[in-house]
Amino acid sequence: MKRRWKIALGVLGALVVVGGGGFAYMLTRPPPPAKIADAGPTGQRIAGGGIFANYYPASGTGPHPAILLLGGSEGGLASDVRAQALLLQAEGFGVLQLAYHNAPGKPAKLKNIPIEDFTRGLDWLKKQPGIDPARIGIVGYSKGAEAGLLVATRYPGIRAVALGMPSSVVWDGMSGENYMLGSFSSSWSAKGEPVPHLAYKGRPDDRGLMAVFEGGLKELDENPAAIIPVERYKGRLLLVCGESEKLWPSCPMTDQIVARAARQGGAAPIVLRYKDAGHAVMGASFADAAAAKKWSKLGGTAEGNAAARADSWPKIVAFLKAGIAANRQDPKLPYHPLSETTAH
């Protein structure tokens, strides 16, 4: 009998070791390599000095306004973001599409990403021939929106920021250990130290990860240091969100940004809200019906997301032109006023 118990305990121990090892591997393994979009004929690859990016210089006589363009948790240099870069380039902006994780020379996982990566990109952009260093803006979506707002509160001189599916707070790093075992790292770091961050709480449900973000926001009063201090940003701000979002609560977080700006004396953001759009509310027109259908898995319908992009993108461009590119009397770059809040 004792021999049988020893054998049983030995087998159980082996299973624990193997299972634990498999679980540990699942949590710590790097994500699959992100896609790296080619810069194309009007752009150039930048790889060096701590920067991995596609750069799209504006054509014609400068000096030109410039945009730091940030994608989301997909990492790399996504083709969807490149489409935005090309549209902005055609409107007269110099555009740096910056990779900040899961790209050559960058961390595989989106955790403790140095804020210095973004400031380095801004510094590089301001030094390029034909760029006016006094006319710089930021455009970003999802995690790029979270980073974009955080950077704008820390980097002086940013004149206009347009953010899609934004976050009002700094979140935990995006990794298995954070989602399943607790708060291990921030999404961002500054001078080698994690930026204060909000932990994910709860477990995914039939909606996906939405529940863990909602659970985290319920504890925001206990973690005020995680709030991005929007009032420290002195430029113009535009926020775009979809009310049918399924990935994270971007419209409620948009409301938090607006409320904090009002409460702390910051400038009132312009808000574009779309009822039948989700985590694809902002960007260039979809390449095809298949892309629209794929994005609709993150909320809204293919038609609703397409309509939101068609409506919001020209307003984003007008906002950027008014904020950093154009004098309001310049007939070549007209000013298009937007209402403080637009709902669809």
PAFI-699112 format. One record per residue (C-alpha): residue number from 0; x negated, y, z; chain. Coordinates in steps of 0.001 Angstrom, whole numbers, plus 500000, padded with zeros to 6 digits. Example, Ala and Ser with C-alpha at 12.3 -4.5 7.8 and 13.67 -1.06 7.14 Angstrom:
BEGIN
  seq      c1      c2      c3  mol
    0  487700  495500  507800    A
    1  486330  498940  507140    A
***
This chain:
BEGIN
  seq      c1      c2      c3  mol
    0  500000  500000  500000    A
    1  497197  502437  500906    A
    2  495517  501660  497593    A
    3  498738  502480  495709    A
    4  499047  505824  497547    A
    5  495442  506678  496725    A
    6  496056  505913  493056    A
    7  499263  507970  493051    A
    8  497557  510918  494735    A
    9  494647  510650  492302    A
   10  496997  510769  489313    A
   11  498915  513704  490823    A
   12  495665  515561  491448    A
   13  494548  514982  487891    A
   14  497858  516286  486597    A
   15  497535  519392  488758    A
   16  494016  520036  487492    A
   17  494959  519476  483853    A
   18  498208  521399  484200    A
   19  496527  524224  486070    A
   20  493821  524394  483465    A
   21  496399  524515  480701    A
   22  498341  527211  482533    A
   23  495159  529213  483125    A
   24  494230  528900  479454    A
   25  497692  530060  478435    A
   26  497329  533169  480610    A
   27  493749  534037  479683    A
   28  493466  533030  476018    A
   29  493026  535948  473632    A
   30  495884  536870  471304    A
   31  495637  535892  467656    A
   32  493650  538419  465619    A
   33  495744  541386  464570    A
   34  496097  542319  460931    A
   35  493765  545030  459715    A
   36  495303  547075  456924    A
   37  492956  548228  454187    A
   38  492512  551997  454064    A
   39  493454  552071  450374    A
   40  492286  554442  447654    A
   41  493073  557659  449547    A
   42  491530  556558  452845    A
   43  488278  555327  454298    A
   44  487330  552815  456983    A
   45  485575  554265  460005    A
   46  483587  551737  462042    A
   47  480941  553091  464361    A
   48  480343  555299  467352    A
   49  483022  553457  469308    A
   50  485681  554137  466664    A
   51  487469  551606  464475    A
   52  490014  553355  462294    A
   53  491324  554260  458886    A
   54  490879  557913  458032    A
   55  493068  559711  455511    A
   56  491639  563159  454736    A
   57  493999  565809  453447    A
   58  493426  566850  449859    A
   59  492880  570382  448659    A
   60  491357  573426  450235    A
   61  491327  573458  454020    A
   62  491240  573952  456827    A
   63  493977  571381  457395    A
   64  495930  570315  460462    A
   65  495239  566797  461701    A
   66  497033  563916  463393    A
   67  495804  561140  465662    A
   68  498119  558253  464707    A
   69  498654  555358  467139    A
   70  500373  552042  466575    A
   71  501736  549767  469273    A
   72  501036  546456  470959    A
   73  500599  544708  467610    A
   74  497002  545928  467707    A
   75  494639  546334  464800    A
   76  495584  548688  462004    A
   77  499115  547708  461059    A
   78  500487  548282  457576    A
   79  503630  549890  459029    A
   80  501467  552545  460666    A
   81  499367  552930  457517    A
   82  502597  553791  455669    A
   83  503124  556621  458143    A
   84  499534  557769  457640    A
   85  499988  557964  453884    A
   86  503184  559977  454236    A
   87  501503  562426  456600    A
   88  498469  562680  454328    A
   89  500766  563560  451422    A
   90  502241  566364  453572    A
   91  498824  567985  454030    A
   92  497613  566444  457280    A
   93  494294  564748  457878    A
   94  495187  561500  459670    A
   95  493119  559167  461838    A
   96  494898  555815  462253    A
   97  493057  554585  465327    A
   98  492745  550981  466504    A
   99  492425  550679  470269    A
  100  492772  546940  470912    A
  101  492660  543564  469147    A
  102  490364  544964  466478    A
  103  486614  544678  465823    A
  104  484695  546124  468747    A
  105  487847  546547  470844    A
  106  489321  544487  473720    A
  107  491465  541568  472584    A
  108  494160  542210  475182    A
  109  495943  545456  475868    A
  110  494699  545987  479383    A
  111  492417  548611  480909    A
  112  491950  550237  477486    A
  113  489702  553265  478019    A
  114  491425  556609  477585    A
  115  488017  557696  476331    A
  116  488697  555720  473129    A
  117  491464  558175  472268    A
  118  489558  561289  473281    A
  119  486593  560057  471239    A
  120  488913  559746  468251    A
  121  490239  563265  468797    A
  122  486728  564668  469111    A
  123  485696  562906  465892    A
  124  488774  564145  464047    A
  125  488189  567765  465022    A
  126  484660  567654  463578    A
  127  485628  566429  460109    A
  128  485096  568690  457096    A
  129  488260  570525  456130    A
  130  489963  570005  459514    A
  131  491044  572929  461678    A
  132  490083  571843  465229    A
  133  492676  574198  466684    A
  134  495573  572441  464917    A
  135  495702  568867  466211    A
  136  498708  566662  466988    A
  137  499453  563086  468074    A
  138  501983  560666  466600    A
  139  502543  557251  468179    A
  140  505116  554568  468808    A
  141  505730  552035  471589    A
  142  502468  551454  473510    A
  143  500922  554069  471249    A
  144  503583  556468  472502    A
  145  502702  555613  476097    A
  146  499034  556274  475354    A
  147  499831  559360  473300    A
  148  501765  561069  476081    A
  149  499136  560143  478664    A
  150  496313  561490  476492    A
  151  498216  564708  475730    A
  152  498444  565434  479470    A
  153  494667  565042  479809    A
  154  493227  566443  476581    A
  155  493586  570202  476197    A
  156  494685  571857  472994    A
  157  497080  569271  471539    A
  158  499764  571392  469898    A
  159  502460  568892  468937    A
  160  503232  565288  469906    A
  161  505867  563063  468256    A
  162  506554  559757  470000    A
  163  508825  556879  469079    A
  164  510183  554360  471607    A
  165  508258  556173  474372    A
  166  507413  555329  477958    A
  167  507714  557654  480923    A
  168  505187  555660  482942    A
  169  501916  553797  482678    A
  170  502619  550069  482732    A
  171  500632  547038  483805    A
  172  498307  545602  481233    A
  173  499983  543417  478611    A
  174  498748  539940  479435    A
  175  500110  536646  480687    A
  176  498610  537070  484139    A
  177  500359  540414  484548    A
  178  503733  539178  483341    A
  179  503749  535956  485371    A
  180  501469  536404  488373    A
  181  501723  540055  489331    A
  182  499958  543352  488828    A
  183  496350  542617  487875    A
  184  495414  545471  485553    A
  185  496635  548705  484050    A
  186  497249  549228  480364    A
  187  494717  552085  480480    A
  188  491559  553075  482315    A
  189  489759  556383  482834    A
  190  486072  556618  483696    A
  191  486053  552866  484274    A
  192  488933  552877  486754    A
  193  492482  551625  486046    A
  194  495026  554383  485605    A
  195  497787  554014  488267    A
  196  500442  551762  486797    A
  197  503857  550256  487337    A
  198  504156  546502  487808    A
  199  506478  544266  485823    A
  200  509186  542788  488031    A
  201  511444  539807  487556    A
  202  511420  537342  484700    A
  203  512428  537553  481036    A
  204  516053  536724  480347    A
  205  518110  536126  477221    A
  206  517258  539670  476126    A
  207  513530  538978  476240    A
  208  511140  541216  478190    A
  209  513672  543994  478820    A
  210  514421  542648  482301    A
  211  510823  542893  483532    A
  212  510623  546549  482499    A
  213  513983  547370  484053    A
  214  512880  545604  487237    A
  215  509696  547643  487309    A
  216  511530  550949  486882    A
  217  513704  550142  489900    A
  218  510570  550448  492042    A
  219  509384  553702  490481    A
  220  510133  555740  493620    A
  221  507621  553554  495456    A
  222  504969  554071  492767    A
  223  505123  557752  491749    A
  224  501473  557786  490669    A
  225  502452  555650  487660    A
  226  504624  558447  486223    A
  227  503023  560250  483281    A
  228  502956  563949  484299    A
  229  504519  565371  481148    A
  230  504518  568887  482635    A
  231  500722  569007  482271    A
  232  501091  568910  478505    A
  233  501524  572449  477195    A
  234  502428  571798  473558    A
  235  505623  570800  471762    A
  236  507069  567319  472267    A
  237  509518  565270  470195    A
  238  510895  561906  471371    A
  239  512729  559307  469271    A
  240  514600  556333  470729    A
  241  517181  553729  469752    A
  242  520042  552981  472115    A
  243  520206  549343  470941    A
  244  516586  548727  471937    A
  245  515804  545160  473076    A
  246  512087  545298  473908    A
  247  511878  547953  476618    A
  248  514215  550707  477888    A
  249  512904  553507  475686    A
  250  516039  555688  475836    A
  251  516251  555588  479654    A
  252  512524  556348  479792    A
  253  513072  559187  477313    A
  254  515674  560578  479720    A
  255  513131  560326  482549    A
  256  510570  562304  480536    A
  257  513136  565020  479788    A
  258  514290  565179  483417    A
  259  510755  565424  484776    A
  260  509834  568164  482292    A
  261  512858  570170  483438    A
  262  512237  569485  487117    A
  263  508515  570297  487007    A
  264  508725  573311  484733    A
  265  507481  571694  481538    A
  266  508678  572570  478051    A
  267  511947  570899  477039    A
  268  511295  568018  474609    A
  269  513314  567610  471425    A
  270  515116  564233  471497    A
  271  516429  562181  468587    A
  272  518660  559271  469682    A
  273  520204  556640  467425    A
  274  522992  554344  468603    A
  275  522510  551473  466138    A
  276  518694  551396  466183    A
  277  516212  549577  468380    A
  278  512449  549214  468569    A
  279  512184  550120  464883    A
  280  513810  553521  465178    A
  281  510764  555467  464009    A
  282  508529  555095  460995    A
  283  508302  555072  457238    A
  284  511039  553449  455191    A
  285  510929  549661  455335    A
  286  508940  548026  452562    A
  287  511806  545664  451762    A
  288  514939  544015  453151    A
  289  512908  541254  454790    A
  290  510919  543788  456825    A
  291  514097  545549  457918    A
  292  515618  542240  459026    A
  293  512466  541273  460930    A
  294  512348  544568  462823    A
  295  516050  544330  463685    A
  296  515219  541417  466004    A
  297  513991  544106  468405    A
  298  517354  545827  468510    A
  299  519937  547447  466295    A
  300  520816  546301  462801    A
  301  518724  546380  459680    A
  302  521018  549096  458329    A
  303  520971  551075  461578    A
  304  517194  551030  461868    A
  305  516776  551978  458215    A
  306  519190  554888  458633    A
  307  517409  556048  461797    A
  308  514056  556062  460040    A
  309  515498  557882  457048    A
  310  516947  560558  459326    A
  311  514155  560887  461868    A
  312  511061  560876  459662    A
  313  511756  564152  457810    A
  314  512539  565744  461186    A
  315  509240  564477  462582    A
  316  507367  565978  459636    A
  317  509226  569295  460006    A
  318  508446  569286  463729    A
  319  504732  568715  463079    A
  320  504608  571394  460428    A
  321  506281  573874  462726    A
  322  504089  572903  465660    A
  323  500615  572640  464157    A
  324  500618  573156  460406    A
  325  502641  576201  459507    A
  326  503227  579748  460373    A
  327  507003  580148  460408    A
  328  506665  582728  457650    A
  329  504511  580484  455429    A
  330  506710  579627  452403    A
  331  504588  576605  451478    A
  332  505210  574896  454802    A
  333  508705  575918  455881    A
  334  509893  575797  459441    A
  335  512897  573539  460055    A
  336  514403  574085  463509    A
  337  515781  571079  465356    A
  338  518324  571056  468107    A
  339  517089  570062  471535    A
  340  518965  566769  471414    A
  341  520379  564991  468393    A
  342  522451  561817  468735    A
  343  523573  559521  465945    A
***
